[in-house]
């Protein structure tokens, strides 16, 4: 079963955005990569902060085109690469548009993107560095 496990916001100033969310009580994970991406835990959802243009490039969408929703990506983290491909296939069959087919990533995982029929961007990923609980919750490593 697929769960929303991560919301990624495309931001123009990663340091400022990270500090802002930390001041609201979100806890940065040691899985964050300084200057590239911040992962923050708040309740049962993980917040990802990623450069706005980098997020759009990763999803193969135009960051500045109207209606592309290239500044926010909801994400599903799944247990395997084949599960990622299955969800991407189901999304396409249901009327979604695949913007990036499932593929191995530079961070050691497997990821693809689709837009739902309203244009909302979704990443579907298998991240071997993030443990999933039986109910699909992401367990982040804790920052020091």
C-alpha positions as CSV (number, residue, x, y, z in Angstrom):
1,X,0.0,0.0,0.0
2,X,1.3,3.4,-0.9
3,X,1.4,6.2,1.7
4,X,2.3,9.9,1.5
5,X,5.5,9.8,3.4
6,X,7.3,12.9,2.3
7,X,6.5,16.4,1.1
8,X,9.2,18.1,-0.9
9,X,9.2,21.8,-1.2
10,X,11.3,23.5,-3.9
11,X,13.0,26.5,-2.3
12,X,15.2,29.3,-3.5
13,X,17.3,29.6,-0.3
14,X,17.9,26.2,1.2
15,X,19.7,27.5,4.3
16,X,17.0,30.1,5.1
17,X,14.2,27.6,4.5
18,X,15.9,24.9,6.7
19,X,16.4,27.4,9.5
20,X,12.8,28.5,9.3
21,X,11.4,25.0,9.6
22,X,13.8,24.1,12.4
23,X,12.6,27.2,14.3
24,X,9.1,25.8,14.0
25,X,10.3,22.5,15.7
26,X,11.0,20.3,12.7
27,X,14.1,18.2,13.4
28,X,16.8,17.9,10.8
29,X,18.0,14.4,9.9
30,X,21.6,13.3,9.4
31,X,20.4,12.1,6.0
32,X,20.4,15.8,4.9
33,X,23.1,16.9,2.5
34,X,24.5,20.4,3.3
35,X,23.7,22.8,0.5
36,X,21.7,20.2,-1.5
37,X,18.7,18.8,0.4
38,X,17.4,19.0,4.0
39,X,15.2,16.2,5.5
40,X,13.2,17.3,8.5
41,X,10.9,15.2,10.7
42,X,7.7,16.6,12.0
43,X,5.1,14.3,13.4
44,X,4.5,11.4,11.0
45,X,5.5,13.3,7.8
46,X,9.0,14.0,6.5
47,X,9.6,17.4,5.0
48,X,12.2,17.6,2.2
49,X,13.7,21.0,1.2
50,X,15.3,20.9,-2.2
51,X,16.4,23.7,-4.5
52,X,13.4,24.8,-6.6
53,X,15.2,24.5,-10.0
54,X,17.0,21.3,-8.8
55,X,13.6,19.8,-7.9
56,X,12.1,20.7,-11.3
57,X,15.2,19.3,-13.1
58,X,15.0,16.1,-11.1
59,X,11.4,15.6,-12.0
60,X,12.0,16.6,-15.7
61,X,9.6,19.6,-15.5
62,X,10.0,23.3,-16.2
63,X,10.3,25.1,-12.9
64,X,8.9,28.4,-14.3
65,X,6.1,27.2,-16.6
66,X,2.6,28.0,-15.3
67,X,0.6,25.1,-14.1
68,X,3.5,22.6,-13.8
69,X,3.5,22.6,-10.0
70,X,7.3,22.2,-10.1
71,X,7.8,23.8,-6.7
72,X,6.2,21.1,-4.6
73,X,6.4,17.3,-4.8
74,X,4.5,14.8,-2.7
75,X,6.4,11.5,-2.3
76,X,5.7,7.9,-1.7
77,X,8.6,5.8,-0.4
78,X,8.2,2.2,-1.2
79,X,9.9,-1.1,-0.2
80,X,11.4,-1.9,-3.6
81,X,12.3,-0.8,-7.1
82,X,9.5,-3.0,-8.6
83,X,7.0,-1.4,-6.3
84,X,8.0,2.0,-7.7
85,X,7.5,0.8,-11.2
86,X,4.1,-0.7,-10.3
87,X,2.9,2.6,-8.8
88,X,4.2,4.5,-11.8
89,X,2.4,2.1,-14.1
90,X,-0.8,2.4,-12.1
91,X,-0.6,6.2,-12.2
92,X,-0.2,6.2,-16.0
93,X,-3.1,3.8,-16.4
94,X,-5.3,6.0,-14.3
95,X,-4.6,9.1,-16.3
96,X,-1.4,10.4,-14.8
97,X,1.5,11.7,-16.8
98,X,4.9,10.2,-16.2
99,X,7.5,12.9,-16.2
100,X,10.5,10.7,-15.2
101,X,10.4,6.9,-15.5
102,X,11.8,4.9,-12.6
103,X,15.6,4.9,-12.6
104,X,18.5,4.4,-10.3
105,X,19.6,7.6,-8.6
106,X,23.0,9.1,-7.7
107,X,22.0,8.8,-4.0
108,X,21.7,5.0,-4.2
109,X,18.0,4.7,-4.5
110,X,15.4,4.3,-7.3
111,X,13.0,7.1,-8.2
112,X,10.4,8.3,-10.8
113,X,7.9,11.1,-11.0
114,X,4.4,11.5,-12.3
115,X,1.8,14.3,-12.5
116,X,-1.7,13.6,-11.5
117,X,-4.5,14.6,-13.8
118,X,-4.6,18.0,-12.1
119,X,-0.9,18.6,-12.6
120,X,0.3,17.8,-9.0
121,X,3.8,16.4,-8.9
122,X,4.5,13.1,-7.2
123,X,7.8,11.3,-6.6
124,X,7.7,7.6,-6.2
125,X,10.9,6.3,-4.7
126,X,12.7,3.4,-3.0
127,X,15.3,4.8,-0.7
128,X,17.3,2.0,0.9
129,X,18.7,4.6,3.4
130,X,15.2,5.3,4.9
131,X,13.7,2.4,6.9
132,X,9.9,2.0,6.5
133,X,7.7,0.7,9.3
134,X,5.0,-1.9,8.6
135,X,2.5,0.9,8.1
136,X,4.6,2.7,5.6
137,X,6.1,5.5,7.9
138,X,9.6,6.7,7.1
139,X,12.1,6.4,9.9
140,X,14.8,9.0,9.4
141,X,18.3,8.8,10.9
142,X,18.6,11.3,13.7
143,X,21.0,14.3,13.3
144,X,23.8,14.6,15.9
